Amino acid sequence: MANLLWLQGGACSGNTMSFLNAEEPSVCDLVTDFGIRVLWQPSLGVELGDALKALLHAVIDGRTPVDILVFEGSVINAPGGTGTWNRFAGRPMKEWVQALAARARYVLAVGDCASWGGIPAMSPNPSESQGLQFLKREHGGFLGADFRSQAGLPVINIPGCPAHPDWISQVLVALATGRADDLQLDELQRPKTFFQSFTQTGCTRNMHFSYKVSATEFGQRKGCLFYDLGCRGPMTHSPCNRILWNRQSSKTRAGMPCIGCTEPEFPFFELRPGTVFRTQTLMGVPRDMPQGVDAQSYRALSIAGKHAAPQWAEEDLFVI
């Protein structure tokens, strides 16, 4: 039996809503088949008021063990580092997080906000938001760069806005069943199982990417979304086109550009006007290039790709 405690900070509850839609395994499967006991979760917990405070204090005092602490949302420090803009069960949430993380065998940051601050940490960051162990790409965050859980691991980041439900449930299974060693983490503490490949992997528009055939409107079933509509699929680490959403689709398959929500810089360009759903270019070359491609190589590839593009690359071949 593994005890799970899930708290929310500066959040929209999107990751909770995503988690409740998990399929492989489902939330029910976690409880019935994998031995996870949900001590409390904002949408599943039944304790309220004094009963909830008693549960939290039992964890902090060591009377009730917590194997997995999940945090969703940013850690809010405003105003002036007090954290009183986000109070929970009678005290600033940041104080609960500090005390509970010290007791947890594993700590998970679910979603962008918990991983690296996300939208609440956009400049000028009035809420003084941080991720648990990162602020954007800067290592440290609220718990500090040296933080290690009781099992000796740093915070495990499962980013996304929201994170895919099955990423969450499968990581929980690994931790609950004693297979934490299978979770090899990258330099941003994301499980490599999910975040080693790019969103572009498995994209049905890869042939359009190769031939430099561009989509010009949302929802088009032909054309690459990278050249004009700001798709970040070639630079974003996620399996969104391998582990499909609702088991059938993804943003790019539906004709919408990837917004790069699993990367620390999201939302990119601080959502300045003219930067959303528009590729930023310099002399016709995208400012942000696919990993391993420089501007000179890109120009050469573009000329060759467009020259070699067959007629069918301009046709609507898909029925999804």
C-alpha positions in Angstrom: 0.0 0.0 0.0 1.4 3.4 -1.0 -0.1 6.5 0.5 -0.6 9.4 -1.9 -1.3 13.0 -0.9 -2.1 15.6 -3.6 -2.2 19.3 -3.0 -2.8 22.4 -5.3 -1.1 25.7 -5.2 -1.4 28.4 -7.8 -3.4 26.3 -10.2 -6.4 26.1 -12.6 -7.1 22.5 -11.6 -6.3 21.5 -15.2 -4.0 18.7 -14.1 -6.5 17.3 -11.7 -9.1 17.2 -14.5 -6.6 15.6 -16.8 -5.6 13.0 -14.1 -9.3 12.0 -13.5 -9.5 11.1 -17.3 -6.5 8.6 -17.1 -7.1 5.4 -19.0 -4.0 3.3 -18.8 -4.2 2.9 -15.9 -7.3 4.7 -14.7 -7.6 6.4 -11.3 -9.8 3.5 -10.1 -7.1 1.0 -11.3 -4.5 2.9 -9.2 -6.6 2.1 -6.1 -7.9 -1.4 -6.8 -5.0 -2.9 -8.7 -1.8 -1.0 -7.7 -2.3 -0.5 -4.0 -2.4 3.3 -3.9 -4.3 4.8 -1.0 -5.4 8.4 -1.7 -5.0 10.1 1.7 -6.4 13.3 0.1 -6.8 15.0 -3.2 -8.8 18.2 -3.9 -11.4 16.4 -6.0 -11.3 13.0 -4.3 -10.6 13.7 -0.6 -13.5 13.7 1.8 -11.9 15.4 4.8 -12.7 19.0 5.4 -11.8 21.7 7.9 -10.3 20.3 11.2 -10.3 16.8 9.9 -8.1 17.7 7.0 -5.7 19.7 9.2 -5.5 16.7 11.6 -4.6 14.5 8.6 -1.9 16.9 7.4 -0.4 17.2 10.9 -0.4 13.4 11.3 1.8 13.2 8.2 4.1 16.0 9.4 4.4 14.4 12.8 5.3 11.0 11.3 2.2 9.2 12.5 0.9 8.7 8.9 3.5 8.0 6.2 3.2 9.7 2.9 4.9 7.7 0.1 4.0 10.1 -2.8 3.4 13.8 -2.4 2.0 15.3 -5.6 1.9 19.0 -6.0 -0.1 20.8 -8.7 0.2 24.5 -9.4 2.9 27.0 -8.6 4.3 27.8 -5.1 3.0 31.3 -4.4 5.4 33.4 -2.2 3.6 36.8 -2.4 3.3 39.2 -0.9 6.9 39.8 0.2 7.7 36.1 0.6 5.0 35.4 3.1 2.9 33.2 0.8 -0.3 34.6 2.3 -1.9 35.1 -1.1 -2.4 31.3 -1.1 -3.6 30.1 2.2 -4.8 26.5 2.8 -6.0 24.8 6.0 -5.2 27.9 8.1 -1.7 28.7 6.9 0.2 29.6 3.7 0.3 26.7 1.3 4.1 27.1 0.9 4.5 26.2 4.6 2.6 23.0 4.1 4.6 22.1 1.1 7.9 22.7 2.9 6.9 20.5 5.8 5.2 17.7 3.8 8.0 17.4 1.2 10.5 16.7 4.0 8.4 13.7 5.0 7.6 12.3 1.5 9.3 9.3 0.1 8.8 10.8 -3.4 7.8 14.3 -4.6 6.1 14.8 -7.9 5.5 18.2 -9.6 2.6 17.7 -12.0 2.0 20.3 -14.7 4.0 23.3 -15.8 3.2 25.5 -12.9 4.5 23.0 -10.3 7.5 22.1 -12.5 8.8 25.5 -13.3 6.3 28.2 -12.4 4.3 28.2 -15.6 1.8 30.9 -16.4 1.7 32.4 -12.9 5.5 33.0 -13.1 5.2 35.1 -16.3 6.9 38.5 -16.0 6.5 40.5 -13.9 5.4 37.6 -11.7 3.3 39.5 -9.2 2.5 36.3 -7.2 6.2 35.6 -6.8 5.5 32.1 -8.1 8.1 29.3 -8.4 8.1 25.7 -9.3 9.0 23.1 -6.7 12.6 22.8 -7.8 12.9 25.1 -10.9 12.0 28.6 -11.9 11.8 28.4 -15.6 15.1 26.7 -16.5 16.9 27.9 -13.4 17.5 25.1 -11.0 16.5 25.7 -7.4 12.9 26.8 -7.2 11.0 26.7 -3.9 12.6 23.6 -2.3 16.1 24.5 -3.5 18.5 22.7 -5.9 19.8 20.4 -3.1 16.4 19.0 -2.1 16.1 15.3 -2.0 13.0 13.3 -1.0 13.2 10.5 1.6 14.1 8.1 -1.2 17.0 10.2 -2.2 15.5 11.6 -5.4 14.9 15.2 -6.5 11.5 16.4 -7.4 10.2 14.4 -10.4 8.7 16.8 -12.9 5.8 15.8 -15.1 5.2 19.0 -17.1 2.4 20.0 -19.5 -0.5 22.4 -19.5 -2.0 20.1 -18.6 0.1 16.9 -18.3 -1.3 13.9 -20.2 -3.3 11.8 -17.7 -1.4 8.6 -18.5 2.0 10.2 -17.9 0.8 10.9 -14.4 -0.8 7.5 -13.7 2.1 5.5 -15.1 4.7 7.4 -13.1 2.5 6.8 -10.0 2.4 3.1 -10.7 6.2 2.9 -11.1 6.6 4.6 -7.7 3.9 2.6 -5.9 5.2 -0.7 -7.1 8.9 -0.2 -6.2 10.1 0.6 -9.8 11.4 4.1 -9.2 14.7 3.1 -10.6 13.0 2.7 -14.0 12.4 6.4 -14.0 15.6 7.7 -15.5 15.4 11.5 -15.4 16.7 14.1 -17.8 18.6 17.3 -16.8 15.2 18.9 -16.1 14.1 16.0 -13.9 11.5 14.7 -16.4 11.2 10.9 -16.9 13.0 10.1 -20.1 10.3 7.5 -20.9 8.0 10.4 -21.9 10.3 13.3 -22.5 13.3 12.1 -24.5 11.6 12.3 -27.9 10.1 15.3 -29.6 6.5 16.1 -30.1 7.2 15.9 -33.8 7.9 12.2 -33.4 4.8 10.5 -34.9 3.3 13.7 -36.2 1.2 12.9 -39.3 2.6 16.1 -40.9 6.3 15.1 -41.0 6.2 14.7 -44.8 5.0 18.2 -45.1 7.8 19.3 -42.7 10.3 17.6 -45.0 8.9 19.1 -48.2 8.4 22.6 -46.6 4.7 22.6 -47.4 3.0 24.9 -44.9 -0.4 25.0 -43.3 -1.8 28.6 -43.4 -4.9 28.2 -41.3 -5.9 26.3 -38.1 -7.7 23.0 -38.7 -6.1 22.3 -42.2 -5.4 18.6 -42.6 -2.4 19.2 -44.8 0.8 21.3 -44.3 3.3 21.7 -41.6 2.4 24.0 -38.7 6.0 25.0 -38.0 6.7 27.5 -40.8 3.8 30.0 -40.4 1.7 29.1 -37.3 4.4 28.9 -34.6 4.3 25.1 -34.0 7.0 24.1 -31.5 6.8 20.4 -32.1 10.3 20.1 -33.5 11.8 21.7 -30.3 9.5 20.3 -27.6 10.1 17.2 -25.6 6.9 15.2 -25.3 5.2 12.0 -26.6 1.9 13.8 -27.6 2.0 12.1 -31.1 2.9 8.7 -29.7 0.6 8.6 -26.6 -2.4 10.2 -28.1 -4.9 12.3 -26.2 -8.2 10.5 -25.6 -6.4 7.6 -27.4 -7.1 9.2 -30.8 -5.6 12.6 -31.5 -3.2 15.4 -30.7 -3.0 19.1 -31.3 -1.1 18.8 -34.5 -3.3 16.0 -35.8 -6.3 18.3 -35.3 -4.6 21.1 -37.1 -3.4 23.2 -34.2 0.2 24.0 -33.5 2.1 22.6 -30.5 2.6 25.4 -28.0 5.6 23.8 -26.3 3.9 23.4 -23.0 6.3 20.8 -21.6 9.3 23.1 -21.8 10.4 25.6 -19.0 10.0 28.6 -21.2 6.3 28.1 -21.7 4.5 30.4 -22.3 7.0 31.5 -24.9 7.8 35.2 -25.5 5.6 36.0 -22.4 2.6 35.9 -24.8 3.6 39.3 -26.3 1.3 40.5 -29.1 2.3 39.0 -32.4 4.1 36.0 -30.9 1.2 33.6 -30.3 0.5 31.1 -33.2 3.0 32.9 -35.3 6.5 31.8 -36.3 9.1 34.3 -35.3 11.6 34.7 -38.2 14.8 36.6 -39.1 15.2 37.2 -42.8 12.8 34.4 -43.5 14.5 31.9 -41.2 12.7 30.8 -38.0 14.5 32.2 -34.9 14.0 28.9 -33.0 15.3 26.0 -35.0 14.8 22.2 -34.6 17.5 20.8 -32.4 20.8 20.2 -34.2 19.8 22.4 -37.2 21.6 25.7 -37.9 20.4 28.6 -40.1 22.7 27.7 -43.0 21.6 24.1 -43.0 18.0 25.1 -42.7 18.2 27.3 -45.8 19.8 24.4 -47.8 17.1 22.0 -46.6 14.3 24.4 -47.4 15.5 24.9 -51.0 16.0 21.1 -51.5 12.7 20.2 -49.9 10.6 22.7 -51.8 12.3 21.7 -55.1 11.6 18.0 -54.4 8.0 18.4 -53.1 5.6 16.1 -55.1 2.2 17.3 -56.1 0.4 15.0 -53.6 2.1 16.8 -50.8 -0.3 19.7 -51.5 -3.4 17.5 -51.4 -5.6 16.6 -48.5 -4.8 13.0 -47.8 -6.1 12.6 -44.3 -9.6 11.8 -43.0 -8.9 12.2 -39.2 
